[in-house]
């Protein structure tokens, strides 16, 4: 999957918007933090340990990472790459729910 043409990080609203040619996807910072794919977060989910995400967590930095992006959160979490296809899946799940 190709990277989006443009990314907006709305810190005040807690939303990340990804602009592809055929779609604009908006994801909340909380959902992104809860969905982290780093080894630590995947281990916690696999073992039923909750990932405690503050309701006011924000994405403070967006770093390109080739096939996706790395997000730095206000709670200090800065691990895990979010592939473009995974972000599209998250958006589809959020829209359906």
N, CA and C atoms as an extended XYZ file, in Angstrom:
291
Properties=species:S:1:pos:R:3:atomname:S:1:resname:S:1:resid:I:1 pbc="F F F"
N         0.848       -1.175        0.000 N   UNK     1
C         0.000        0.000        0.000 CA  UNK     1
C         0.899        1.245        0.000 C   UNK     1
N         0.482        2.219       -0.768 N   UNK     2
C         1.232        3.466       -0.881 CA  UNK     2
C         1.021        4.348        0.346 C   UNK     2
N         2.003        5.170        0.678 N   UNK     3
C         1.811        6.108        1.792 CA  UNK     3
C         0.775        7.160        1.414 C   UNK     3
N         0.148        7.763        2.407 N   UNK     4
C        -0.802        8.828        2.111 CA  UNK     4
C        -0.088       10.027        1.491 C   UNK     4
N        -0.857       10.829        0.758 N   UNK     5
C        -0.296       12.032        0.138 CA  UNK     5
C        -0.008       13.107        1.180 C   UNK     5
N        -0.773       13.077        2.258 N   UNK     6
C        -0.627       14.101        3.283 CA  UNK     6
C        -1.112       13.541        4.620 C   UNK     6
N        -0.480       13.962        5.718 N   UNK     7
C        -0.883       13.548        7.063 CA  UNK     7
C        -1.070       14.799        7.905 C   UNK     7
N        -2.219       14.909        8.558 N   UNK     8
C        -2.496       16.001        9.492 CA  UNK     8
C        -2.581       15.414       10.893 C   UNK     8
N        -1.885       16.016       11.823 N   UNK     9
C        -1.971       15.601       13.217 CA  UNK     9
C        -2.649       16.721       13.995 C   UNK     9
N        -3.917       16.525       14.313 N   UNK    10
C        -4.685       17.521       15.061 CA  UNK    10
C        -4.569       17.200       16.550 C   UNK    10
N        -3.594       17.809       17.204 N   UNK    11
C        -3.337       17.519       18.613 CA  UNK    11
C        -4.500       17.976       19.486 C   UNK    11
N        -5.076       19.121       19.179 N   UNK    12
C        -6.185       19.648       19.988 CA  UNK    12
C        -7.380       18.686       19.981 C   UNK    12
N        -7.695       18.129       18.831 N   UNK    13
C        -8.831       17.211       18.710 CA  UNK    13
C        -8.437       15.753       18.965 C   UNK    13
N        -7.141       15.484       19.030 N   UNK    14
C        -6.688       14.111       19.260 CA  UNK    14
C        -6.972       13.204       18.087 C   UNK    14
N        -6.771       13.722       16.867 N   UNK    15
C        -7.043       12.950       15.648 CA  UNK    15
C        -5.883       13.047       14.674 C   UNK    15
N        -5.594       11.924       14.050 N   UNK    16
C        -4.617       11.865       12.975 CA  UNK    16
C        -5.407       11.625       11.695 C   UNK    16
N        -5.199       12.477       10.684 N   UNK    17
C        -5.899       12.327        9.406 CA  UNK    17
C        -4.886       11.982        8.325 C   UNK    17
N        -5.187       10.901        7.614 N   UNK    18
C        -4.336       10.454        6.519 CA  UNK    18
C        -5.102       10.664        5.225 C   UNK    18
N        -4.494       11.390        4.305 N   UNK    19
C        -5.145       11.754        3.035 CA  UNK    19
C        -4.544       10.934        1.900 C   UNK    19
N        -5.298        9.940        1.430 N   UNK    20
C        -4.933        9.207        0.234 CA  UNK    20
C        -5.717        9.802       -0.929 C   UNK    20
N        -5.351        9.481       -2.145 N   UNK    21
C        -6.023       10.029       -3.328 CA  UNK    21
C        -7.511        9.695       -3.337 C   UNK    21
N        -7.851        8.503       -2.849 N   UNK    22
C        -9.244        8.062       -2.915 CA  UNK    22
C        -9.976        8.067       -1.574 C   UNK    22
N        -9.302        8.481       -0.509 N   UNK    23
C        -9.960        8.460        0.805 CA  UNK    23
C        -9.191        9.315        1.811 C   UNK    23
N        -9.928        9.817        2.778 N   UNK    24
C        -9.336       10.486        3.933 CA  UNK    24
C        -9.751        9.681        5.154 C   UNK    24
N        -8.776        9.306        5.957 N   UNK    25
C        -9.002        8.464        7.116 CA  UNK    25
C        -8.656        9.269        8.368 C   UNK    25
N        -9.537        9.232        9.363 N   UNK    26
C        -9.270        9.901       10.637 CA  UNK    26
C        -9.255        8.856       11.744 C   UNK    26
N        -8.206        8.892       12.563 N   UNK    27
C        -8.070        7.957       13.678 CA  UNK    27
C        -7.764        8.728       14.948 C   UNK    27
N        -8.409        8.342       16.027 N   UNK    28
C        -8.154        9.012       17.291 CA  UNK    28
C        -6.801        8.585       17.839 C   UNK    28
N        -6.165        9.489       18.540 N   UNK    29
C        -4.875        9.194       19.146 CA  UNK    29
C        -4.997        8.062       20.163 C   UNK    29
N        -6.099        8.017       20.884 N   UNK    30
C        -6.304        6.951       21.874 CA  UNK    30
C        -6.376        5.586       21.182 C   UNK    30
N        -7.141        5.498       20.097 N   UNK    31
C        -7.253        4.233       19.364 CA  UNK    31
C        -5.888        3.812       18.829 C   UNK    31
N        -5.137        4.772       18.305 N   UNK    32
C        -3.806        4.451       17.793 CA  UNK    32
C        -2.900        3.923       18.905 C   UNK    32
N        -2.949        4.546       20.058 N   UNK    33
C        -2.107        4.107       21.176 CA  UNK    33
C        -2.521        2.716       21.644 C   UNK    33
N        -3.832        2.476       21.726 N   UNK    34
C        -4.330        1.159       22.143 CA  UNK    34
C        -3.955        0.067       21.146 C   UNK    34
N        -3.800        0.441       19.882 N   UNK    35
C        -3.542       -0.527       18.821 CA  UNK    35
C        -2.062       -0.685       18.502 C   UNK    35
N        -1.189       -0.185       19.359 N   UNK    36
C         0.249       -0.269       19.104 CA  UNK    36
C         0.653       -1.717       18.841 C   UNK    36
N         1.530       -1.870       17.848 N   UNK    37
C         1.974       -3.207       17.461 CA  UNK    37
C         3.367       -3.548       17.961 C   UNK    37
N         3.907       -2.746       18.876 N   UNK    38
C         5.243       -3.077       19.381 CA  UNK    38
C         5.182       -4.402       20.154 C   UNK    38
N         6.331       -4.996       20.364 N   UNK    39
C         6.398       -6.295       21.043 CA  UNK    39
C         5.785       -6.245       22.438 C   UNK    39
N         6.052       -5.186       23.177 N   UNK    40
C         5.516       -5.077       24.535 CA  UNK    40
C         3.986       -5.040       24.534 C   UNK    40
N         3.400       -4.221       23.680 N   UNK    41
C         1.937       -4.112       23.637 CA  UNK    41
C         1.302       -5.401       23.119 C   UNK    41
N         1.911       -6.029       22.118 N   UNK    42
C         1.372       -7.298       21.616 CA  UNK    42
C         1.445       -8.369       22.694 C   UNK    42
N         2.524       -8.398       23.455 N   UNK    43
C         2.665       -9.356       24.552 CA  UNK    43
C         1.535       -9.142       25.570 C   UNK    43
N         1.302       -7.885       25.947 N   UNK    44
C         0.243       -7.584       26.919 CA  UNK    44
C        -1.115       -8.040       26.403 C   UNK    44
N        -1.429       -7.710       25.155 N   UNK    45
C        -2.733       -8.120       24.596 CA  UNK    45
C        -2.857       -9.634       24.574 C   UNK    45
N        -1.798      -10.319       24.171 N   UNK    46
C        -1.814      -11.777       24.087 CA  UNK    46
C        -2.053      -12.422       25.450 C   UNK    46
N        -1.551      -11.794       26.511 N   UNK    47
C        -1.702      -12.341       27.855 CA  UNK    47
C        -2.844      -11.713       28.642 C   UNK    47
N        -3.674      -10.931       27.961 N   UNK    48
C        -4.856      -10.366       28.611 CA  UNK    48
C        -4.570       -9.229       29.577 C   UNK    48
N        -3.380       -8.674       29.483 N   UNK    49
C        -3.020       -7.543       30.346 CA  UNK    49
C        -3.499       -6.261       29.682 C   UNK    49
N        -4.243       -5.440       30.385 N   UNK    50
C        -4.737       -4.216       29.754 CA  UNK    50
C        -3.609       -3.234       29.437 C   UNK    50
N        -3.785       -2.528       28.349 N   UNK    51
C        -2.878       -1.445       27.998 CA  UNK    51
C        -3.564       -0.179       28.473 C   UNK    51
N        -3.056        0.377       29.543 N   UNK    52
C        -3.683        1.547       30.147 CA  UNK    52
C        -3.307        2.798       29.372 C   UNK    52
N        -4.276        3.323       28.642 N   UNK    53
C        -4.048        4.502       27.810 CA  UNK    53
C        -4.838        5.668       28.396 C   UNK    53
N        -4.164        6.734       28.773 N   UNK    54
C        -4.891        7.900       29.279 CA  UNK    54
C        -5.821        8.465       28.199 C   UNK    54
N        -6.995        8.913       28.599 N   UNK    55
C        -7.970        9.451       27.644 CA  UNK    55
C        -7.453       10.690       26.932 C   UNK    55
N        -6.466       11.354       27.524 N   UNK    56
C        -5.945       12.573       26.916 CA  UNK    56
C        -4.604       12.345       26.209 C   UNK    56
N        -4.262       11.090       25.924 N   UNK    57
C        -3.003       10.816       25.228 CA  UNK    57
C        -3.049       11.461       23.844 C   UNK    57
N        -1.896       11.976       23.416 N   UNK    58
C        -1.807       12.627       22.120 CA  UNK    58
C        -0.583       12.126       21.375 C   UNK    58
N        -0.687       12.126       20.046 N   UNK    59
C         0.460       11.866       19.197 CA  UNK    59
C         1.227       13.179       19.110 C   UNK    59
N         2.466       13.154       19.558 N   UNK    60
C         3.262       14.380       19.554 CA  UNK    60
C         4.182       14.475       18.340 C   UNK    60
N         4.557       13.321       17.783 N   UNK    61
C         5.452       13.292       16.636 CA  UNK    61
C         5.051       12.164       15.697 C   UNK    61
N         5.112       12.443       14.402 N   UNK    62
C         4.867       11.444       13.364 CA  UNK    62
C         6.153       11.327       12.554 C   UNK    62
N         6.742       10.129       12.551 N   UNK    63
C         8.000        9.896       11.843 CA  UNK    63
C         7.776        8.902       10.708 C   UNK    63
N         8.095        9.267        9.469 N   UNK    64
C         7.982        8.303        8.370 CA  UNK    64
C         8.900        7.107        8.621 C   UNK    64
N         8.429        5.936        8.241 N   UNK    65
C         9.218        4.716        8.434 CA  UNK    65
C         9.092        3.792        7.221 C   UNK    65
N         9.142        4.348        6.026 N   UNK    66
C         9.091        3.536        4.811 CA  UNK    66
C         7.720        2.972        4.542 C   UNK    66
N         7.446        1.792        5.063 N   UNK    67
C         6.176        1.105        4.819 CA  UNK    67
C         5.072        1.564        5.771 C   UNK    67
N         5.377        2.547        6.599 N   UNK    68
C         4.395        3.050        7.568 CA  UNK    68
C         4.954        4.249        8.288 C   UNK    68
N         4.571        4.386        9.549 N   UNK    69
C         5.083        5.501       10.335 CA  UNK    69
C         5.216        5.087       11.787 C   UNK    69
N         6.129        5.759       12.456 N   UNK    70
C         6.288        5.576       13.889 CA  UNK    70
C         5.652        6.779       14.565 C   UNK    70
N         4.901        6.511       15.608 N   UNK    71
C         4.230        7.570       16.345 CA  UNK    71
C         4.844        7.696       17.731 C   UNK    71
N         5.022        8.924       18.164 N   UNK    72
C         5.488        9.203       19.520 CA  UNK    72
C         4.296        9.787       20.266 C   UNK    72
N         3.987        9.200       21.415 N   UNK    73
C         2.811        9.601       22.190 CA  UNK    73
C         3.208       10.410       23.410 C   UNK    73
N         2.281       11.209       23.882 N   UNK    74
C         2.525       12.072       25.036 CA  UNK    74
C         2.756       11.286       26.324 C   UNK    74
N         2.386       10.008       26.350 N   UNK    75
C         2.651        9.195       27.546 CA  UNK    75
C         4.054        8.592       27.514 C   UNK    75
N         4.856        8.991       26.515 N   UNK    76
C         6.223        8.519       26.412 CA  UNK    76
C         6.409        7.303       25.527 C   UNK    76
N         5.335        6.686       25.095 N   UNK    77
C         5.437        5.486       24.268 CA  UNK    77
C         5.881        5.889       22.859 C   UNK    77
N         6.907        5.239       22.363 N   UNK    78
C         7.451        5.600       21.049 CA  UNK    78
C         7.961        4.371       20.308 C   UNK    78
N         7.300        3.250       20.519 N   UNK    79
C         7.735        2.014       19.877 CA  UNK    79
C         6.692        1.584       18.866 C   UNK    79
N         7.090        0.706       18.007 N   UNK    80
C         6.140        0.116       17.065 CA  UNK    80
C         5.970        0.949       15.816 C   UNK    80
N         5.933        0.262       14.694 N   UNK    81
C         5.679        0.884       13.400 CA  UNK    81
C         4.235        0.574       13.023 C   UNK    81
N         3.549        1.566       12.517 N   UNK    82
C         2.173        1.427       12.062 CA  UNK    82
C         2.199        1.374       10.534 C   UNK    82
N         2.147        0.170        9.930 N   UNK    83
C         2.139        0.077        8.471 CA  UNK    83
C         0.888        0.738        7.884 C   UNK    83
N         1.025        1.249        6.658 N   UNK    84
C        -0.115        1.935        6.017 CA  UNK    84
C        -1.337        1.033        5.955 C   UNK    84
N        -1.159       -0.235        5.590 N   UNK    85
C        -2.299       -1.154        5.492 CA  UNK    85
C        -2.960       -1.348        6.857 C   UNK    85
N        -2.168       -1.414        7.917 N   UNK    86
C        -2.711       -1.565        9.275 CA  UNK    86
C        -3.540       -0.341        9.654 C   UNK    86
N        -3.063        0.840        9.299 N   UNK    87
C        -3.818        2.071        9.583 CA  UNK    87
C        -5.150        2.075        8.837 C   UNK    87
N        -5.151        1.593        7.595 N   UNK    88
C        -6.412        1.512        6.841 CA  UNK    88
C        -7.361        0.518        7.509 C   UNK    88
N        -6.833       -0.601        8.014 N   UNK    89
C        -7.662       -1.575        8.749 CA  UNK    89
C        -8.254       -0.966       10.002 C   UNK    89
N        -7.420       -0.236       10.755 N   UNK    90
C        -7.910        0.414       11.968 CA  UNK    90
C        -9.043        1.393       11.656 C   UNK    90
N        -8.884        2.129       10.575 N   UNK    91
C        -9.910        3.088       10.183 CA  UNK    91
C       -11.194        2.382        9.799 C   UNK    91
N       -11.099        1.285        9.083 N   UNK    92
C       -12.288        0.526        8.691 CA  UNK    92
C       -12.996       -0.038        9.920 C   UNK    92
N       -12.215       -0.548       10.870 N   UNK    93
C       -12.790       -1.084       12.116 CA  UNK    93
C       -13.456        0.012       12.924 C   UNK    93
N       -12.820        1.171       13.023 N   UNK    94
C       -13.379        2.292       13.783 CA  UNK    94
C       -14.669        2.788       13.123 C   UNK    94
N       -14.706        2.812       11.802 N   UNK    95
C       -15.900        3.267       11.094 CA  UNK    95
C       -17.052        2.286       11.249 C   UNK    95
N       -16.741        0.989       11.328 N   UNK    96
C       -17.780       -0.033       11.460 CA  UNK    96
C       -18.316       -0.090       12.878 C   UNK    96
N       -17.502        0.324       13.849 N   UNK    97
C       -17.891        0.198       15.253 CA  UNK    97
C       -18.530        1.399       15.735 C   UNK    97
